[in-house]
Amino acid sequence: MLRSLKDLEGYAVSATDGDIGKVANFLLDDERWAIRYLVVHAGGFFSDRHVLITPISFRQIDWASRSFHLALTRDKVKLSPSVDTDKPVFRQHESTLFGYYGYPYYWGNPGLWGAASSPGLLAAERLYETPPAPEALSGDSHLRSAREIRGYQIRATDATAGQIEDFIIDDETWEIRYLVIDTGSWWKGKKVLIAPRWTRSISWADGIVLLDLSQEAIKKSPAWNPNAPINREYEARLYDYYGQPVYWNENDRLPKPAPMPRDLEPPT
């Protein structure tokens, strides 16, 4: 199912033996356009710090109660390597974090999540692998704060077309399917969806996203109702309008993710 990322902020996060905190932000991968981490504000027992939680650690998600349940104890999370979420998170930081939890790396393989198509499948199949040699780890950071990218300016070929307001994600794979664009004053009150792969380029330094589309082409795109679920019929019309190949035909050829195990415990 497709969901608004902004709506997931404030979700409660709990370990197998108690509460941890609430979701404050997300880190997205700017190469694969996937959410790699929840930034969780953990108070009290955790000395009021922010911790990074990967969807690989999920035991269960309760959408009705707005809760993420982890297959981790509170002590395991409390003793996790400290990462300053206000600074760039580099691959070396991720390697240390994944090594601590005993998780397989998501990088270095063609799948969205390394050797799997979703974090749930990666965890369920125990697809652990030999860590790469330290010299093979890139010093680059491809993780971006979702909160920071909201507000990036969208530029069409002939005019400014608004700004990024939100992201629409697939709640199974955690891939970002669409950028939600607030069109601003030129089309007041209207919002449109643009898939990340349709962007021409992004200037991270300037906070600008360039599109190979005119303002008028964006205005004539299929109307989006933010109060209604996004269904496949609407997506088909959107892709057809922009003349883009649909993504679900590709996914139909992939193995279906296994149900998320409720008793998953990380290796010790």
C-alpha positions as CSV (number, residue, x, y, z in Angstrom):
1,M,0.0,0.0,0.0
2,L,1.1,3.5,-0.7
3,R,1.3,5.9,2.3
4,S,2.3,9.5,3.0
5,L,5.7,9.6,4.7
6,K,4.7,12.7,6.7
7,D,1.8,10.8,8.2
8,L,4.3,8.3,9.7
9,E,6.0,10.9,11.7
10,G,5.0,10.6,15.4
11,Y,4.4,6.8,15.2
12,A,5.4,5.1,18.4
13,V,8.3,2.7,18.3
14,S,8.6,-0.2,20.8
15,A,11.1,-3.0,21.5
16,T,10.1,-6.5,22.6
17,D,10.3,-5.4,26.3
18,G,9.0,-1.8,26.2
19,D,8.7,1.6,24.5
20,I,11.6,3.3,22.8
21,G,10.2,6.6,21.5
22,K,8.5,8.2,18.5
23,V,9.5,8.7,14.9
24,A,11.0,12.2,14.4
25,N,12.3,12.0,10.8
26,F,13.5,9.6,8.1
27,L,16.7,9.2,6.1
28,L,16.3,8.4,2.4
29,D,18.8,7.0,-0.1
30,D,19.2,9.5,-2.9
31,E,20.5,6.8,-5.3
32,R,17.7,4.2,-4.9
33,W,15.0,6.5,-3.6
34,A,14.2,4.3,-0.6
35,I,13.7,5.0,3.1
36,R,16.7,3.4,4.9
37,Y,16.2,4.6,8.4
38,L,13.7,5.9,10.9
39,V,15.2,8.7,13.1
40,V,13.6,7.9,16.5
41,H,13.6,10.3,19.4
42,A,14.2,8.0,22.3
43,G,13.8,9.6,25.8
44,G,14.0,8.6,29.4
45,F,15.7,5.2,29.5
46,F,17.7,6.2,26.4
47,S,19.0,9.5,27.9
48,D,17.0,11.6,25.4
49,R,18.9,10.7,22.2
50,H,18.1,10.0,18.6
51,V,18.7,6.5,17.3
52,L,18.6,5.1,13.7
53,I,16.2,2.2,13.1
54,T,16.2,0.3,9.9
55,P,13.0,-1.4,8.6
56,I,14.9,-4.6,8.6
57,S,14.4,-4.7,12.4
58,F,10.6,-4.5,12.2
59,R,8.7,-7.4,13.9
60,Q,5.2,-6.0,13.2
61,I,3.6,-2.7,12.1
62,D,0.3,-1.8,13.6
63,W,-1.1,0.9,11.2
64,A,-4.3,1.2,13.3
65,S,-2.5,2.2,16.5
66,R,0.3,4.0,14.6
67,S,3.0,1.8,16.0
68,F,6.2,0.1,14.8
69,H,7.2,-3.0,16.8
70,L,10.8,-4.1,16.7
71,A,12.5,-7.5,17.0
72,L,15.0,-5.9,19.4
73,T,15.3,-5.3,23.1
74,R,15.5,-1.9,24.6
75,D,19.1,-2.6,25.8
76,K,20.1,-3.6,22.3
77,V,18.9,-0.3,21.0
78,K,20.3,1.7,23.9
79,L,23.8,0.2,23.4
80,S,23.8,0.8,19.6
81,P,26.6,2.9,18.1
82,S,26.0,6.6,18.4
83,V,25.3,8.4,15.2
84,D,24.9,12.2,15.0
85,T,21.8,12.5,12.9
86,D,22.4,16.2,12.4
87,K,25.4,15.4,10.3
88,P,25.9,13.3,7.2
89,V,25.7,9.6,7.8
90,F,28.5,7.9,5.8
91,R,28.7,4.3,4.7
92,Q,31.3,3.6,7.5
93,H,28.7,4.6,10.0
94,E,26.2,2.3,8.4
95,S,28.6,-0.6,8.3
96,T,29.3,-0.2,12.1
97,L,25.6,0.0,12.8
98,F,24.7,-3.1,10.6
99,G,27.6,-5.0,12.1
100,Y,26.4,-4.3,15.6
101,Y,22.9,-5.6,14.8
102,G,24.2,-8.5,12.7
103,Y,22.1,-7.4,9.7
104,P,23.0,-8.0,6.0
105,Y,24.1,-4.9,4.1
106,Y,21.6,-3.5,1.6
107,W,24.4,-2.1,-0.6
108,G,26.6,-4.0,-3.0
109,N,23.8,-6.0,-4.6
110,P,21.3,-5.1,-7.4
111,G,18.1,-5.5,-5.3
112,L,16.5,-2.6,-3.6
113,W,17.5,-4.1,-0.3
114,G,20.7,-5.9,-1.2
115,A,19.9,-9.5,-2.0
116,A,16.1,-8.9,-1.5
117,S,13.3,-6.7,-2.7
118,S,12.1,-5.6,0.7
119,P,13.5,-5.3,4.3
120,G,10.9,-7.9,5.5
121,L,12.1,-10.5,3.0
122,L,15.8,-9.7,3.8
123,A,15.2,-10.4,7.5
124,A,12.9,-13.4,7.0
125,E,15.3,-15.2,4.6
126,R,18.3,-14.5,6.8
127,L,20.3,-13.3,3.8
128,Y,23.4,-12.5,5.7
129,E,26.6,-12.0,3.8
130,T,30.3,-11.4,4.3
131,P,31.0,-7.7,5.1
132,P,33.1,-5.9,2.4
133,A,36.7,-5.0,3.2
134,P,37.0,-1.6,4.9
135,E,38.7,-0.2,1.8
136,A,35.7,-1.2,-0.3
137,L,33.4,1.1,1.7
138,S,32.5,4.4,0.0
139,G,33.2,7.6,1.9
140,D,30.3,9.2,0.2
141,S,27.0,9.8,1.9
142,H,23.8,9.1,0.0
143,L,21.5,9.5,2.9
144,R,19.3,12.6,3.0
145,S,17.0,13.9,5.7
146,A,13.4,13.7,4.5
147,R,12.5,16.8,6.5
148,E,15.2,18.8,4.9
149,I,14.2,17.9,1.3
150,R,10.6,19.0,2.0
151,G,10.6,22.5,0.7
152,Y,13.0,21.9,-2.2
153,Q,11.9,24.0,-5.2
154,I,10.5,22.3,-8.3
155,R,11.4,24.0,-11.6
156,A,9.6,23.1,-14.8
157,T,11.2,24.0,-18.2
158,D,9.5,27.4,-18.3
159,A,8.7,28.4,-14.7
160,T,8.8,27.4,-11.1
161,A,6.3,24.7,-10.4
162,G,6.1,24.6,-6.6
163,Q,7.9,22.7,-3.9
164,I,8.2,19.2,-2.4
165,E,5.7,18.9,0.4
166,D,5.8,15.1,1.1
167,F,6.8,11.7,-0.2
168,I,4.5,8.7,-1.0
169,I,6.1,5.4,-0.1
170,D,5.4,1.7,-0.6
171,D,4.9,0.4,2.9
172,E,6.2,-3.1,2.0
173,T,9.5,-2.1,0.2
174,W,9.9,1.4,1.7
175,E,10.6,2.7,-1.8
176,I,9.6,6.3,-2.5
177,R,7.1,6.1,-5.4
178,Y,6.2,9.8,-5.7
179,L,7.2,13.3,-4.7
180,V,4.1,15.3,-3.6
181,I,4.4,18.7,-5.2
182,D,2.6,21.7,-3.7
183,T,2.0,23.9,-6.8
184,G,1.8,27.1,-4.7
185,S,0.3,30.3,-6.0
186,W,0.1,29.5,-9.7
187,W,-2.4,26.7,-9.1
188,K,-3.6,27.4,-5.6
189,G,-4.6,24.5,-3.4
190,K,-3.5,21.8,-5.9
191,K,-1.0,19.1,-5.4
192,V,0.5,16.8,-8.0
193,L,2.5,13.6,-7.9
194,I,5.9,13.1,-9.8
195,A,7.9,9.9,-9.6
196,P,11.6,10.5,-8.6
197,R,12.8,8.7,-11.7
198,W,11.0,11.4,-13.9
199,T,13.2,14.2,-12.5
200,R,16.0,15.5,-14.8
201,S,18.5,16.5,-12.1
202,I,18.6,17.6,-8.5
203,S,20.9,20.3,-7.0
204,W,21.3,19.2,-3.4
205,A,23.4,22.2,-2.6
206,D,20.7,24.6,-3.9
207,G,17.6,22.6,-3.0
208,I,16.3,22.6,-6.6
209,V,14.7,19.8,-8.5
210,L,14.6,20.2,-12.3
211,L,11.9,18.6,-14.5
212,D,11.7,18.1,-18.3
213,L,8.1,19.2,-18.1
214,S,6.3,22.5,-18.7
215,Q,4.2,24.1,-16.1
216,E,1.2,23.6,-18.3
217,A,1.9,19.8,-18.6
218,I,2.1,19.5,-14.9
219,K,-1.2,21.4,-14.5
220,K,-3.0,19.0,-16.9
221,S,-1.8,15.9,-15.2
222,P,-4.4,13.6,-13.6
223,A,-6.0,15.2,-10.6
224,W,-4.8,13.8,-7.2
225,N,-7.0,13.6,-4.2
226,P,-4.8,13.6,-1.0
227,N,-7.8,12.3,1.0
228,A,-8.2,9.1,-1.0
229,P,-6.0,6.1,-1.2
230,I,-3.8,5.9,-4.4
231,N,-5.0,2.9,-6.4
232,R,-3.5,1.2,-9.4
233,E,-6.1,2.7,-11.8
234,Y,-5.0,6.2,-10.8
235,E,-1.3,5.3,-11.2
236,A,-1.9,3.8,-14.6
237,R,-3.5,7.1,-15.8
238,L,-0.6,9.0,-14.3
239,Y,2.0,6.9,-16.0
240,D,0.1,6.9,-19.3
241,Y,-0.2,10.7,-19.2
242,Y,3.5,11.2,-18.7
243,G,4.4,8.4,-21.2
244,Q,6.4,6.5,-18.7
245,P,6.7,2.7,-18.3
246,V,4.9,1.4,-15.2
247,Y,6.9,0.0,-12.4
248,W,4.6,-2.8,-11.3
249,N,5.2,-4.9,-14.4
250,E,8.8,-5.1,-13.2
251,N,7.8,-6.0,-9.7
252,D,5.5,-8.8,-10.9
253,R,8.6,-10.7,-12.0
254,L,10.1,-10.5,-8.5
255,P,9.6,-13.0,-5.8
256,K,6.8,-12.0,-3.4
257,P,8.1,-10.9,0.0
258,A,7.4,-13.4,2.8
259,P,5.1,-12.3,5.7
260,M,7.0,-10.4,8.4
261,P,7.9,-12.8,11.2
262,R,6.5,-11.9,14.6
263,D,9.2,-13.6,16.6
264,L,12.3,-12.5,14.6
265,E,15.4,-12.0,16.8
266,P,18.6,-10.6,15.4
267,P,21.7,-12.9,15.5
268,T,23.9,-12.6,18.6
